[in-house]
Amino acid sequence: MTYIATFYSHFGAIRYQRLCKQEGYTAITMPVPRNLSSSCGTCVKYDAPEMLMDPNHDEIEQIVLVTDEGYEQLFKAENS
């Protein structure tokens, strides 16, 4: 499955990409697709069998699943 995570800061995106790679998942940073809003404009697109959630990572704005129909929001930060 392919996921896109958006962040409040570029630093948060870089940290999350490192986490994905440490877990053995393919992950790239890229500009946020226009359909998704983001505070920093950088997202991480990654392939994994399930959504990767780090409870200590407070920079995550949202995580969506990429589907044939578009995006399915799986997580949205409470403060956004």
mmCIF file of the C-alpha atoms, coordinates in Angstrom:
data_MODEL
# 
_entry.id   MODEL 
# 
loop_
_atom_site.group_PDB 
_atom_site.id 
_atom_site.type_symbol 
_atom_site.label_atom_id 
_atom_site.label_alt_id 
_atom_site.label_comp_id 
_atom_site.label_asym_id 
_atom_site.label_entity_id 
_atom_site.label_seq_id 
_atom_site.pdbx_PDB_ins_code 
_atom_site.Cartn_x 
_atom_site.Cartn_y 
_atom_site.Cartn_z 
_atom_site.occupancy 
_atom_site.B_iso_or_equiv 
_atom_site.pdbx_formal_charge 
_atom_site.auth_seq_id 
_atom_site.auth_comp_id 
_atom_site.auth_asym_id 
_atom_site.auth_atom_id 
_atom_site.pdbx_PDB_model_num 
ATOM 1  C CA . MET A 1 1  ? 0.000   0.000  0.000  1.00 0.00 ? 1  MET A CA 1 
ATOM 2  C CA . THR A 1 2  ? 1.131   3.539  -0.684 1.00 0.00 ? 2  THR A CA 1 
ATOM 3  C CA . TYR A 1 3  ? 0.730   6.312  1.887  1.00 0.00 ? 3  TYR A CA 1 
ATOM 4  C CA . ILE A 1 4  ? 1.394   10.053 1.948  1.00 0.00 ? 4  ILE A CA 1 
ATOM 5  C CA . ALA A 1 5  ? 2.139   11.854 5.188  1.00 0.00 ? 5  ALA A CA 1 
ATOM 6  C CA . THR A 1 6  ? 2.090   15.669 5.426  1.00 0.00 ? 6  THR A CA 1 
ATOM 7  C CA . PHE A 1 7  ? 3.833   17.709 8.105  1.00 0.00 ? 7  PHE A CA 1 
ATOM 8  C CA . TYR A 1 8  ? 3.917   21.040 9.909  1.00 0.00 ? 8  TYR A CA 1 
ATOM 9  C CA . SER A 1 9  ? 7.613   21.489 9.147  1.00 0.00 ? 9  SER A CA 1 
ATOM 10 C CA . HIS A 1 10 ? 10.235  20.319 6.675  1.00 0.00 ? 10 HIS A CA 1 
ATOM 11 C CA . PHE A 1 11 ? 12.251  18.936 9.605  1.00 0.00 ? 11 PHE A CA 1 
ATOM 12 C CA . GLY A 1 12 ? 9.292   16.720 10.547 1.00 0.00 ? 12 GLY A CA 1 
ATOM 13 C CA . ALA A 1 13 ? 9.147   15.319 7.013  1.00 0.00 ? 13 ALA A CA 1 
ATOM 14 C CA . ILE A 1 14 ? 12.860  14.486 7.022  1.00 0.00 ? 14 ILE A CA 1 
ATOM 15 C CA . ARG A 1 15 ? 12.574  12.800 10.431 1.00 0.00 ? 15 ARG A CA 1 
ATOM 16 C CA . TYR A 1 16 ? 9.616   10.714 9.277  1.00 0.00 ? 16 TYR A CA 1 
ATOM 17 C CA . GLN A 1 17 ? 11.400  9.668  6.082  1.00 0.00 ? 17 GLN A CA 1 
ATOM 18 C CA . ARG A 1 18 ? 14.298  8.398  8.204  1.00 0.00 ? 18 ARG A CA 1 
ATOM 19 C CA . LEU A 1 19 ? 11.858  6.459  10.387 1.00 0.00 ? 19 LEU A CA 1 
ATOM 20 C CA . CYS A 1 20 ? 10.289  4.816  7.318  1.00 0.00 ? 20 CYS A CA 1 
ATOM 21 C CA . LYS A 1 21 ? 13.693  3.799  6.012  1.00 0.00 ? 21 LYS A CA 1 
ATOM 22 C CA . GLN A 1 22 ? 14.736  2.447  9.430  1.00 0.00 ? 22 GLN A CA 1 
ATOM 23 C CA . GLU A 1 23 ? 11.612  0.265  9.346  1.00 0.00 ? 23 GLU A CA 1 
ATOM 24 C CA . GLY A 1 24 ? 12.688  -1.023 5.903  1.00 0.00 ? 24 GLY A CA 1 
ATOM 25 C CA . TYR A 1 25 ? 10.122  0.872  3.796  1.00 0.00 ? 25 TYR A CA 1 
ATOM 26 C CA . THR A 1 26 ? 10.773  2.747  0.571  1.00 0.00 ? 26 THR A CA 1 
ATOM 27 C CA . ALA A 1 27 ? 10.166  6.446  1.295  1.00 0.00 ? 27 ALA A CA 1 
ATOM 28 C CA . ILE A 1 28 ? 10.736  9.697  -0.592 1.00 0.00 ? 28 ILE A CA 1 
ATOM 29 C CA . THR A 1 29 ? 10.187  13.344 0.255  1.00 0.00 ? 29 THR A CA 1 
ATOM 30 C CA . MET A 1 30 ? 8.329   15.320 -2.391 1.00 0.00 ? 30 MET A CA 1 
ATOM 31 C CA . PRO A 1 31 ? 6.081   18.359 -2.805 1.00 0.00 ? 31 PRO A CA 1 
ATOM 32 C CA . VAL A 1 32 ? 2.589   17.875 -1.370 1.00 0.00 ? 32 VAL A CA 1 
ATOM 33 C CA . PRO A 1 33 ? -0.017  17.052 -4.062 1.00 0.00 ? 33 PRO A CA 1 
ATOM 34 C CA . ARG A 1 34 ? -2.428  19.940 -4.667 1.00 0.00 ? 34 ARG A CA 1 
ATOM 35 C CA . ASN A 1 35 ? -5.400  17.921 -3.377 1.00 0.00 ? 35 ASN A CA 1 
ATOM 36 C CA . LEU A 1 36 ? -3.769  17.738 0.059  1.00 0.00 ? 36 LEU A CA 1 
ATOM 37 C CA . SER A 1 37 ? -2.990  20.787 2.140  1.00 0.00 ? 37 SER A CA 1 
ATOM 38 C CA . SER A 1 38 ? 0.218   21.099 4.103  1.00 0.00 ? 38 SER A CA 1 
ATOM 39 C CA . SER A 1 39 ? 1.825   23.647 6.340  1.00 0.00 ? 39 SER A CA 1 
ATOM 40 C CA . CYS A 1 40 ? 5.330   23.128 5.015  1.00 0.00 ? 40 CYS A CA 1 
ATOM 41 C CA . GLY A 1 41 ? 4.730   21.948 1.445  1.00 0.00 ? 41 GLY A CA 1 
ATOM 42 C CA . THR A 1 42 ? 6.804   18.768 1.876  1.00 0.00 ? 42 THR A CA 1 
ATOM 43 C CA . CYS A 1 43 ? 5.377   15.289 2.269  1.00 0.00 ? 43 CYS A CA 1 
ATOM 44 C CA . VAL A 1 44 ? 6.688   11.750 2.542  1.00 0.00 ? 44 VAL A CA 1 
ATOM 45 C CA . LYS A 1 45 ? 5.346   9.122  0.172  1.00 0.00 ? 45 LYS A CA 1 
ATOM 46 C CA . TYR A 1 46 ? 6.058   5.585  1.308  1.00 0.00 ? 46 TYR A CA 1 
ATOM 47 C CA . ASP A 1 47 ? 5.118   1.984  0.622  1.00 0.00 ? 47 ASP A CA 1 
ATOM 48 C CA . ALA A 1 48 ? 4.304   -0.210 3.607  1.00 0.00 ? 48 ALA A CA 1 
ATOM 49 C CA . PRO A 1 49 ? 1.900   -3.011 4.544  1.00 0.00 ? 49 PRO A CA 1 
ATOM 50 C CA . GLU A 1 50 ? 0.212   -0.658 7.055  1.00 0.00 ? 50 GLU A CA 1 
ATOM 51 C CA . MET A 1 51 ? 0.259   2.986  8.099  1.00 0.00 ? 51 MET A CA 1 
ATOM 52 C CA . LEU A 1 52 ? 3.376   3.899  10.072 1.00 0.00 ? 52 LEU A CA 1 
ATOM 53 C CA . MET A 1 53 ? 2.476   5.939  13.141 1.00 0.00 ? 53 MET A CA 1 
ATOM 54 C CA . ASP A 1 54 ? 5.068   7.244  15.561 1.00 0.00 ? 54 ASP A CA 1 
ATOM 55 C CA . PRO A 1 55 ? 3.349   8.429  18.770 1.00 0.00 ? 55 PRO A CA 1 
ATOM 56 C CA . ASN A 1 56 ? 6.396   10.580 19.603 1.00 0.00 ? 56 ASN A CA 1 
ATOM 57 C CA . HIS A 1 57 ? 6.263   12.397 16.269 1.00 0.00 ? 57 HIS A CA 1 
ATOM 58 C CA . ASP A 1 58 ? 4.217   15.567 16.815 1.00 0.00 ? 58 ASP A CA 1 
ATOM 59 C CA . GLU A 1 59 ? 4.943   17.098 13.396 1.00 0.00 ? 59 GLU A CA 1 
ATOM 60 C CA . ILE A 1 60 ? 2.536   14.843 11.442 1.00 0.00 ? 60 ILE A CA 1 
ATOM 61 C CA . GLU A 1 61 ? -0.366  16.855 9.995  1.00 0.00 ? 61 GLU A CA 1 
ATOM 62 C CA . GLN A 1 62 ? -2.139  13.971 8.263  1.00 0.00 ? 62 GLN A CA 1 
ATOM 63 C CA . ILE A 1 63 ? -1.626  10.547 6.698  1.00 0.00 ? 63 ILE A CA 1 
ATOM 64 C CA . VAL A 1 64 ? -3.604  9.389  3.669  1.00 0.00 ? 64 VAL A CA 1 
ATOM 65 C CA . LEU A 1 65 ? -3.826  6.118  1.775  1.00 0.00 ? 65 LEU A CA 1 
ATOM 66 C CA . VAL A 1 66 ? -3.345  6.508  -1.980 1.00 0.00 ? 66 VAL A CA 1 
ATOM 67 C CA . THR A 1 67 ? -6.211  4.741  -3.795 1.00 0.00 ? 67 THR A CA 1 
ATOM 68 C CA . ASP A 1 68 ? -7.337  4.472  -7.410 1.00 0.00 ? 68 ASP A CA 1 
ATOM 69 C CA . GLU A 1 69 ? -10.074 7.004  -6.595 1.00 0.00 ? 69 GLU A CA 1 
ATOM 70 C CA . GLY A 1 70 ? -7.723  9.495  -4.911 1.00 0.00 ? 70 GLY A CA 1 
ATOM 71 C CA . TYR A 1 71 ? -6.871  9.740  -1.226 1.00 0.00 ? 71 TYR A CA 1 
ATOM 72 C CA . GLU A 1 72 ? -8.440  8.222  1.872  1.00 0.00 ? 72 GLU A CA 1 
ATOM 73 C CA . GLN A 1 73 ? -7.582  10.114 5.046  1.00 0.00 ? 73 GLN A CA 1 
ATOM 74 C CA . LEU A 1 74 ? -6.495  7.736  7.817  1.00 0.00 ? 74 LEU A CA 1 
ATOM 75 C CA . PHE A 1 75 ? -5.106  10.192 10.367 1.00 0.00 ? 75 PHE A CA 1 
ATOM 76 C CA . LYS A 1 76 ? -5.507  13.925 10.969 1.00 0.00 ? 76 LYS A CA 1 
ATOM 77 C CA . ALA A 1 77 ? -3.851  15.754 13.850 1.00 0.00 ? 77 ALA A CA 1 
ATOM 78 C CA . GLU A 1 78 ? -6.282  17.123 16.402 1.00 0.00 ? 78 GLU A CA 1 
ATOM 79 C CA . ASN A 1 79 ? -4.722  20.571 16.413 1.00 0.00 ? 79 ASN A CA 1 
ATOM 80 C CA . SER A 1 80 ? -5.090  21.165 12.656 1.00 0.00 ? 80 SER A CA 1 
# 
